[in-house]
Amino acid sequence: MSSPGGNLEQEVKYEARGAVAIITLNLPHKLNAVTQAHYFRIASLLHQIAADDAITVTVLTGTGRFFSAYAACPAWLLLLLPDSSPPTHFPQLSTDET
């Protein structure tokens, strides 16, 4: 899976340093704005990390001036549910203020 105009593995980088997993958003020219493809990559990495008993800490960071200019919080919460499979879709955010 790749994102339009880029290489997904380069846009959301992963590395393990001993017991520490590091996920880096690497789109500084786009202020690390996250797309659905990026969410899927992050979810996949989080499930991979959760299955690795050697990893005890996960760091989520971004390159450039901003961590991320945009991230839909409800979708992030889905990624953090224990024992869940990677999501196949993300909820539509409502603009209704009622």
VOZA-901213 format. One record per residue: z, x, y of N, C-alpha, C in turn; chain. Coordinates in Angstrom, 3 decimals. Example, Ala and Ser with C-alpha at 12.3 -4.5 7.8 and 13.67 -1.06 7.14 Angstrom:
<vofi n_pz="7.800" n_px="13.190" n_py="-5.690" ca_pz="7.800" ca_px="12.300" ca_py="-4.500" c_pz="7.800" c_px="13.200" c_py="-3.300" cadena="A"/>
<vofi n_pz="7.080" n_px="12.850" n_py="-2.250" ca_pz="7.140" ca_px="13.670" ca_py="-1.060" c_pz="7.870" c_px="12.900" c_py="0.030" cadena="A"/>
//
This chain:
<vofi n_pz="0.000" n_px="0.854" n_py="-1.172" ca_pz="0.000" ca_px="0.000" ca_py="0.000" c_pz="0.000" c_px="0.893" c_py="1.225" cadena="A"/>
<vofi n_pz="-0.828" n_px="0.614" n_py="2.187" ca_pz="-0.812" ca_px="1.364" ca_py="3.438" c_pz="-0.877" c_px="0.389" c_py="4.586" cadena="A"/>
<vofi n_pz="-0.473" n_px="0.850" n_py="5.742" ca_pz="-0.505" ca_px="-0.007" ca_py="6.915" c_pz="-1.821" c_px="0.214" c_py="7.639" cadena="A"/>
<vofi n_pz="-2.243" n_px="-0.760" n_py="8.455" ca_pz="-3.512" ca_px="-0.609" ca_py="9.161" c_pz="-3.513" c_px="0.650" c_py="10.019" cadena="A"/>
<vofi n_pz="-4.485" n_px="1.502" n_py="9.794" ca_pz="-4.654" ca_px="2.690" ca_py="10.614" c_pz="-3.698" c_px="3.824" c_py="10.309" cadena="A"/>
<vofi n_pz="-2.970" n_px="3.757" n_py="9.189" ca_pz="-2.029" ca_px="4.834" ca_py="8.937" c_pz="-1.696" c_px="5.003" c_py="7.476" cadena="A"/>
<vofi n_pz="-0.919" n_px="6.026" n_py="7.192" ca_pz="-0.459" ca_px="6.324" ca_py="5.852" c_pz="0.991" c_px="5.899" c_py="5.762" cadena="A"/>
<vofi n_pz="1.273" n_px="4.904" n_py="4.943" ca_pz="2.601" ca_px="4.314" ca_py="4.877" c_pz="3.678" c_px="5.332" c_py="4.528" cadena="A"/>
<vofi n_pz="3.378" n_px="6.242" n_py="3.614" ca_pz="4.379" ca_px="7.247" ca_py="3.230" c_pz="4.708" c_px="8.199" c_py="4.379" cadena="A"/>
<vofi n_pz="3.770" n_px="8.400" n_py="5.290" ca_pz="4.039" ca_px="9.232" ca_py="6.463" c_pz="4.726" c_px="8.434" c_py="7.575" cadena="A"/>
<vofi n_pz="4.471" n_px="7.134" n_py="7.627" ca_pz="5.069" ca_px="6.286" ca_py="8.667" c_pz="6.516" c_px="5.931" c_py="8.350" cadena="A"/>
<vofi n_pz="6.854" n_px="5.830" n_py="7.068" ca_pz="8.235" ca_px="5.626" ca_py="6.629" c_pz="8.502" c_px="6.723" c_py="5.605" cadena="A"/>
<vofi n_pz="9.078" n_px="7.810" n_py="6.089" ca_pz="9.306" ca_px="8.985" ca_py="5.246" c_pz="10.612" c_px="8.860" c_py="4.480" cadena="A"/>
<vofi n_pz="10.636" n_px="9.499" n_py="3.300" ca_pz="11.846" ca_px="9.528" ca_py="2.486" c_pz="12.092" c_px="10.950" c_py="2.007" cadena="A"/>
<vofi n_pz="13.353" n_px="11.339" n_py="2.064" ca_pz="13.745" ca_px="12.601" ca_py="1.450" c_pz="15.190" c_px="12.488" c_py="0.987" cadena="A"/>
<vofi n_pz="15.515" n_px="13.235" n_py="-0.043" ca_pz="16.884" ca_px="13.312" ca_py="-0.541" c_pz="17.369" c_px="14.736" c_py="-0.351" cadena="A"/>
<vofi n_pz="18.558" n_px="14.852" n_py="0.207" ca_pz="19.202" ca_px="16.159" ca_py="0.383" c_pz="20.556" c_px="16.073" c_py="-0.307" cadena="A"/>
<vofi n_pz="20.591" n_px="16.487" n_py="-1.545" ca_pz="21.825" ca_px="16.360" ca_py="-2.319" c_pz="22.167" c_px="14.892" c_py="-2.500" cadena="A"/>
<vofi n_pz="23.339" n_px="14.499" n_py="-2.040" ca_pz="23.805" ca_px="13.116" ca_py="-2.186" c_pz="23.364" c_px="12.219" c_py="-1.035" cadena="A"/>
<vofi n_pz="22.563" n_px="12.742" n_py="-0.112" ca_pz="22.151" ca_px="11.996" ca_py="1.078" c_pz="20.669" c_px="11.637" c_py="1.011" cadena="A"/>
<vofi n_pz="20.385" n_px="10.352" n_py="1.139" ca_pz="19.002" ca_px="9.875" ca_py="1.227" c_pz="18.696" c_px="9.631" c_py="2.704" cadena="A"/>
<vofi n_pz="17.520" n_px="10.067" n_py="3.150" ca_pz="17.128" ca_px="9.890" ca_py="4.550" c_pz="15.804" c_px="9.145" c_py="4.594" cadena="A"/>
<vofi n_pz="15.824" n_px="7.990" n_py="5.262" ca_pz="14.615" ca_px="7.204" ca_py="5.511" c_pz="14.331" c_px="7.323" c_py="7.002" cadena="A"/>
<vofi n_pz="13.134" n_px="7.796" n_py="7.332" ca_pz="12.788" ca_px="8.038" ca_py="8.738" c_pz="11.572" c_px="7.213" c_py="9.144" cadena="A"/>
<vofi n_pz="11.740" n_px="6.380" n_py="10.175" ca_pz="10.599" ca_px="5.693" ca_py="10.773" c_pz="9.862" c_px="6.726" c_py="11.601" cadena="A"/>
<vofi n_pz="8.581" n_px="6.931" n_py="11.326" ca_pz="7.827" ca_px="8.014" ca_py="11.950" c_pz="6.576" c_px="7.486" c_py="12.654" cadena="A"/>
<vofi n_pz="6.806" n_px="6.634" n_py="13.648" ca_pz="5.723" ca_px="6.093" ca_py="14.474" c_pz="6.122" c_px="6.202" c_py="15.945" cadena="A"/>
<vofi n_pz="6.428" n_px="7.412" n_py="16.423" ca_pz="6.930" ca_px="7.520" ca_py="17.793" c_pz="5.939" c_px="7.008" c_py="18.841" cadena="A"/>
<vofi n_pz="4.646" n_px="7.113" n_py="18.567" ca_pz="3.633" ca_px="6.631" ca_py="19.507" c_pz="3.630" c_px="5.107" c_py="19.598" cadena="A"/>
<vofi n_pz="4.252" n_px="4.425" n_py="18.618" ca_pz="4.379" ca_px="2.962" ca_py="18.632" c_pz="5.836" c_px="2.550" c_py="18.786" cadena="A"/>
<vofi n_pz="6.669" n_px="3.475" n_py="19.238" ca_pz="8.107" ca_px="3.266" ca_py="19.407" c_pz="8.767" c_px="2.791" c_py="18.116" cadena="A"/>
<vofi n_pz="8.221" n_px="3.240" n_py="16.995" ca_pz="8.734" ca_px="2.921" ca_py="15.663" c_pz="8.803" c_px="1.418" c_py="15.389" cadena="A"/>
<vofi n_pz="7.874" n_px="0.665" n_py="15.972" ca_pz="7.796" ca_px="-0.768" ca_py="15.687" c_pz="7.456" c_px="-0.957" c_py="14.214" cadena="A"/>
<vofi n_pz="8.188" n_px="-1.834" n_py="13.545" ca_pz="8.097" ca_px="-1.983" ca_py="12.100" c_pz="7.228" c_px="-3.188" c_py="11.739" cadena="A"/>
<vofi n_pz="6.293" n_px="-2.965" n_py="10.818" ca_pz="5.424" ca_px="-4.038" ca_py="10.327" c_pz="5.924" c_px="-4.522" c_py="8.970" cadena="A"/>
<vofi n_pz="5.299" n_px="-5.556" n_py="8.449" ca_pz="5.679" ca_px="-6.063" ca_py="7.139" c_pz="5.496" c_px="-4.995" c_py="6.060" cadena="A"/>
<vofi n_pz="4.438" n_px="-4.224" n_py="6.143" ca_pz="4.219" ca_px="-3.151" ca_py="5.166" c_pz="5.364" c_px="-2.136" c_py="5.211" cadena="A"/>
<vofi n_pz="5.867" n_px="-1.842" n_py="6.410" ca_pz="7.001" ca_px="-0.922" ca_py="6.534" c_pz="8.245" c_px="-1.521" c_py="5.888" cadena="A"/>
<vofi n_pz="8.494" n_px="-2.829" n_py="6.109" ca_pz="9.634" ca_px="-3.487" ca_py="5.474" c_pz="9.569" c_px="-3.356" c_py="3.958" cadena="A"/>
<vofi n_pz="8.389" n_px="-3.580" n_py="3.384" ca_pz="8.240" ca_px="-3.471" ca_py="1.938" c_pz="8.532" c_px="-2.051" c_py="1.474" cadena="A"/>
<vofi n_pz="8.064" n_px="-1.065" n_py="2.212" ca_pz="8.328" ca_px="0.334" ca_py="1.850" c_pz="9.825" c_px="0.625" c_py="1.927" cadena="A"/>
<vofi n_pz="10.484" n_px="0.169" n_py="2.992" ca_pz="11.924" ca_px="0.396" ca_py="3.141" c_pz="12.685" c_px="-0.299" c_py="2.011" cadena="A"/>
<vofi n_pz="12.303" n_px="-1.540" n_py="1.700" ca_pz="12.967" ca_px="-2.272" ca_py="0.613" c_pz="12.812" c_px="-1.534" c_py="-0.702" cadena="A"/>
<vofi n_pz="11.618" n_px="-1.055" n_py="-0.982" ca_pz="11.370" ca_px="-0.323" ca_py="-2.211" c_pz="12.225" c_px="0.947" c_py="-2.267" cadena="A"/>
<vofi n_pz="12.296" n_px="1.657" n_py="-1.149" ca_pz="13.110" ca_px="2.874" ca_py="-1.101" c_pz="14.593" c_px="2.560" c_py="-1.296" cadena="A"/>
<vofi n_pz="15.080" n_px="1.484" n_py="-0.687" ca_pz="16.490" ca_px="1.123" ca_py="-0.833" c_pz="16.828" c_px="0.773" c_py="-2.279" cadena="A"/>
<vofi n_pz="15.925" n_px="0.106" n_py="-2.966" ca_pz="16.151" ca_px="-0.196" ca_py="-4.381" c_pz="16.115" c_px="1.077" c_py="-5.222" cadena="A"/>
<vofi n_pz="15.219" n_px="1.993" n_py="-4.888" ca_pz="15.157" ca_px="3.286" ca_py="-5.582" c_pz="16.455" c_px="4.053" c_py="-5.368" cadena="A"/>
<vofi n_pz="16.943" n_px="4.066" n_py="-4.141" ca_pz="18.181" ca_px="4.773" ca_py="-3.802" c_pz="19.366" c_px="4.141" c_py="-4.527" cadena="A"/>
<vofi n_pz="19.420" n_px="2.806" n_py="-4.547" ca_pz="20.535" ca_px="2.101" ca_py="-5.201" c_pz="20.610" c_px="2.419" c_py="-6.690" cadena="A"/>
<vofi n_pz="19.478" n_px="2.707" n_py="-7.299" ca_pz="19.436" ca_px="3.012" ca_py="-8.729" c_pz="19.773" c_px="4.475" c_py="-9.031" cadena="A"/>
<vofi n_pz="19.892" n_px="5.293" n_py="-8.006" ca_pz="20.157" ca_px="6.726" ca_py="-8.180" c_pz="21.638" c_px="7.006" c_py="-7.952" cadena="A"/>
<vofi n_pz="22.384" n_px="7.252" n_py="-9.026" ca_pz="23.822" ca_px="7.497" ca_py="-8.918" c_pz="24.160" c_px="8.765" c_py="-8.148" cadena="A"/>
<vofi n_pz="23.203" n_px="9.665" n_py="-7.990" ca_pz="23.457" ca_px="10.912" ca_py="-7.266" c_pz="23.493" c_px="10.694" c_py="-5.750" cadena="A"/>
<vofi n_pz="22.887" n_px="9.609" n_py="-5.273" ca_pz="22.857" ca_px="9.318" ca_py="-3.835" c_pz="24.095" c_px="8.501" c_py="-3.473" cadena="A"/>
<vofi n_pz="24.870" n_px="8.998" n_py="-2.499" ca_pz="26.068" ca_px="8.284" ca_py="-2.066" c_pz="26.009" c_px="7.839" c_py="-0.610" cadena="A"/>
<vofi n_pz="25.044" n_px="8.377" n_py="0.146" ca_pz="24.895" ca_px="8.041" ca_py="1.561" c_pz="23.418" c_px="7.848" c_py="1.860" cadena="A"/>
<vofi n_pz="23.115" n_px="6.815" n_py="2.655" ca_pz="21.738" ca_px="6.603" ca_py="3.105" c_pz="21.728" c_px="6.580" c_py="4.622" cadena="A"/>
<vofi n_pz="20.821" n_px="7.364" n_py="5.210" ca_pz="20.649" ca_px="7.422" ca_py="6.659" c_pz="19.295" c_px="6.810" c_py="6.986" cadena="A"/>
<vofi n_pz="19.291" n_px="5.863" n_py="7.914" ca_pz="18.051" ca_px="5.276" ca_py="8.415" c_pz="17.922" c_px="5.718" c_py="9.857" cadena="A"/>
<vofi n_pz="16.833" n_px="6.441" n_py="10.150" ca_pz="16.668" ca_px="7.023" ca_py="11.476" c_pz="15.224" c_px="6.860" c_py="11.931" cadena="A"/>
<vofi n_pz="14.950" n_px="7.252" n_py="13.166" ca_pz="13.597" ca_px="7.177" ca_py="13.701" c_pz="13.265" c_px="8.413" c_py="14.512" cadena="A"/>
<vofi n_pz="11.977" n_px="8.752" n_py="14.578" ca_pz="11.537" ca_px="9.886" ca_py="15.384" c_pz="11.222" c_px="9.419" c_py="16.795" cadena="A"/>
<vofi n_pz="11.248" n_px="10.328" n_py="17.739" ca_pz="10.888" ca_px="9.994" ca_py="19.108" c_pz="12.058" c_px="9.464" c_py="19.923" cadena="A"/>
<vofi n_pz="11.716" n_px="8.742" n_py="20.989" ca_pz="12.715" ca_px="8.276" ca_py="21.959" c_pz="13.538" c_px="7.091" c_py="21.476" cadena="A"/>
<vofi n_pz="13.014" n_px="6.295" n_py="20.547" ca_pz="13.683" ca_px="5.076" ca_py="20.128" c_pz="13.835" c_px="5.040" c_py="18.613" cadena="A"/>
<vofi n_pz="14.939" n_px="4.417" n_py="18.160" ca_pz="15.065" ca_px="4.168" ca_py="16.725" c_pz="13.958" c_px="3.217" c_py="16.305" cadena="A"/>
<vofi n_pz="13.882" n_px="2.050" n_py="16.956" ca_pz="12.818" ca_px="1.090" ca_py="16.680" c_pz="12.748" c_px="0.113" c_py="17.829" cadena="A"/>
<vofi n_pz="11.533" n_px="-0.123" n_py="18.321" ca_pz="11.352" ca_px="-1.052" ca_py="19.427" c_pz="11.459" c_px="-2.495" c_py="18.967" cadena="A"/>
<vofi n_pz="11.237" n_px="-2.757" n_py="17.675" ca_pz="11.275" ca_px="-4.118" ca_py="17.178" c_pz="11.605" c_px="-4.119" c_py="15.699" cadena="A"/>
<vofi n_pz="12.554" n_px="-4.954" n_py="15.337" ca_pz="12.873" ca_px="-5.194" ca_py="13.926" c_pz="13.450" c_px="-6.593" c_py="13.827" cadena="A"/>
<vofi n_pz="12.937" n_px="-7.387" n_py="12.932" ca_pz="13.413" ca_px="-8.753" ca_py="12.741" c_pz="14.682" c_px="-8.720" c_py="11.895" cadena="A"/>
<vofi n_pz="15.816" n_px="-8.985" n_py="12.499" ca_pz="17.103" ca_px="-8.856" ca_py="11.805" c_pz="17.204" c_px="-9.671" c_py="10.520" cadena="A"/>
<vofi n_pz="16.751" n_px="-10.938" n_py="10.469" ca_pz="16.870" ca_px="-11.662" ca_py="9.199" c_pz="16.177" c_px="-10.941" c_py="8.045" cadena="A"/>
<vofi n_pz="15.052" n_px="-10.309" n_py="8.309" ca_pz="14.354" ca_px="-9.577" ca_py="7.249" c_pz="15.175" c_px="-8.366" c_py="6.810" cadena="A"/>
<vofi n_pz="15.827" n_px="-7.684" n_py="7.753" ca_pz="16.659" ca_px="-6.540" ca_py="7.402" c_pz="17.804" c_px="-6.980" c_py="6.496" cadena="A"/>
<vofi n_pz="18.377" n_px="-8.155" n_py="6.772" ca_pz="19.484" ca_px="-8.621" ca_py="5.951" c_pz="19.047" c_px="-8.856" c_py="4.510" cadena="A"/>
<vofi n_pz="17.827" n_px="-9.336" n_py="4.312" ca_pz="17.322" ca_px="-9.543" ca_py="2.954" c_pz="17.267" c_px="-8.235" c_py="2.178" cadena="A"/>
<vofi n_pz="16.975" n_px="-7.144" n_py="2.866" ca_pz="16.850" ca_px="-5.851" ca_py="2.199" c_pz="18.189" c_px="-5.340" c_py="1.681" cadena="A"/>
<vofi n_pz="19.273" n_px="-5.799" n_py="2.287" ca_pz="20.581" ca_px="-5.249" ca_py="1.974" c_pz="21.350" c_px="-6.051" c_py="0.933" cadena="A"/>
<vofi n_pz="20.785" n_px="-7.160" n_py="0.447" ca_pz="21.472" ca_px="-7.963" ca_py="-0.552" c_pz="21.617" c_px="-7.173" c_py="-1.847" cadena="A"/>
<vofi n_pz="22.820" n_px="-7.128" n_py="-2.412" ca_pz="22.998" ca_px="-6.383" ca_py="-3.664" c_pz="22.283" c_px="-7.072" c_py="-4.820" cadena="A"/>
<vofi n_pz="21.790" n_px="-6.262" n_py="-5.729" ca_pz="21.149" ca_px="-6.753" ca_py="-6.955" c_pz="19.986" c_px="-7.695" c_py="-6.706" cadena="A"/>
<vofi n_pz="19.289" n_px="-7.514" n_py="-5.615" ca_pz="18.129" ca_px="-8.368" ca_py="-5.354" c_pz="16.867" c_px="-7.538" c_py="-5.558" cadena="A"/>
<vofi n_pz="15.800" n_px="-8.203" n_py="-5.873" ca_pz="14.522" ca_px="-7.510" ca_py="-6.000" c_pz="13.898" c_px="-7.426" c_py="-4.612" cadena="A"/>
<vofi n_pz="12.972" n_px="-6.507" n_py="-4.406" ca_pz="12.336" ca_px="-6.419" ca_py="-3.093" c_pz="11.718" c_px="-7.759" c_py="-2.715" cadena="A"/>
<vofi n_pz="11.867" n_px="-8.167" n_py="-1.466" ca_pz="11.346" ca_px="-9.471" ca_py="-1.051" c_pz="9.821" c_px="-9.514" c_py="-1.140" cadena="A"/>
<vofi n_pz="9.313" n_px="-10.699" n_py="-1.413" ca_pz="7.867" ca_px="-10.887" ca_py="-1.459" c_pz="7.349" c_px="-11.490" c_py="-0.161" cadena="A"/>
<vofi n_pz="8.241" n_px="-11.967" n_py="0.673" ca_pz="7.863" ca_px="-12.495" ca_py="1.985" c_pz="9.065" c_px="-12.375" c_py="2.908" cadena="A"/>
<vofi n_pz="8.837" n_px="-12.561" n_py="4.180" ca_pz="9.892" ca_px="-12.486" ca_py="5.155" c_pz="9.974" c_px="-13.799" c_py="5.918" cadena="A"/>
<vofi n_pz="11.173" n_px="-14.232" n_py="6.293" ca_pz="11.307" ca_px="-15.511" ca_py="6.980" c_pz="10.636" c_px="-15.476" c_py="8.348" cadena="A"/>
<vofi n_pz="10.117" n_px="-16.611" n_py="8.733" ca_pz="9.526" ca_px="-16.746" ca_py="10.059" c_pz="10.664" c_px="-16.916" c_py="11.051" cadena="A"/>
<vofi n_pz="10.693" n_px="-16.106" n_py="12.075" ca_pz="11.721" ca_px="-16.240" ca_py="13.087" c_pz="11.403" c_px="-17.435" c_py="13.970" cadena="A"/>
<vofi n_pz="12.395" n_px="-18.231" n_py="14.217" ca_pz="12.215" ca_px="-19.429" ca_py="15.036" c_pz="12.367" c_px="-19.068" c_py="16.499" cadena="A"/>
<vofi n_pz="11.549" n_px="-19.667" n_py="17.332" ca_pz="11.695" ca_px="-19.499" ca_py="18.782" c_pz="12.379" c_px="-20.722" c_py="19.371" cadena="A"/>
<vofi n_pz="12.738" n_px="-21.671" n_py="18.514" ca_pz="13.435" ca_px="-22.876" ca_py="18.928" c_pz="14.878" c_px="-22.531" c_py="19.244" cadena="A"/>
<vofi n_pz="15.330" n_px="-22.813" n_py="20.448" ca_pz="16.676" ca_px="-22.454" ca_py="20.851" c_pz="17.678" c_px="-23.581" c_py="20.630" cadena="A"/>
<vofi n_pz="17.261" n_px="-24.678" n_py="20.017" ca_pz="18.186" ca_px="-25.797" ca_py="19.803" c_pz="18.902" c_px="-25.669" c_py="18.494" cadena="A"/>
//
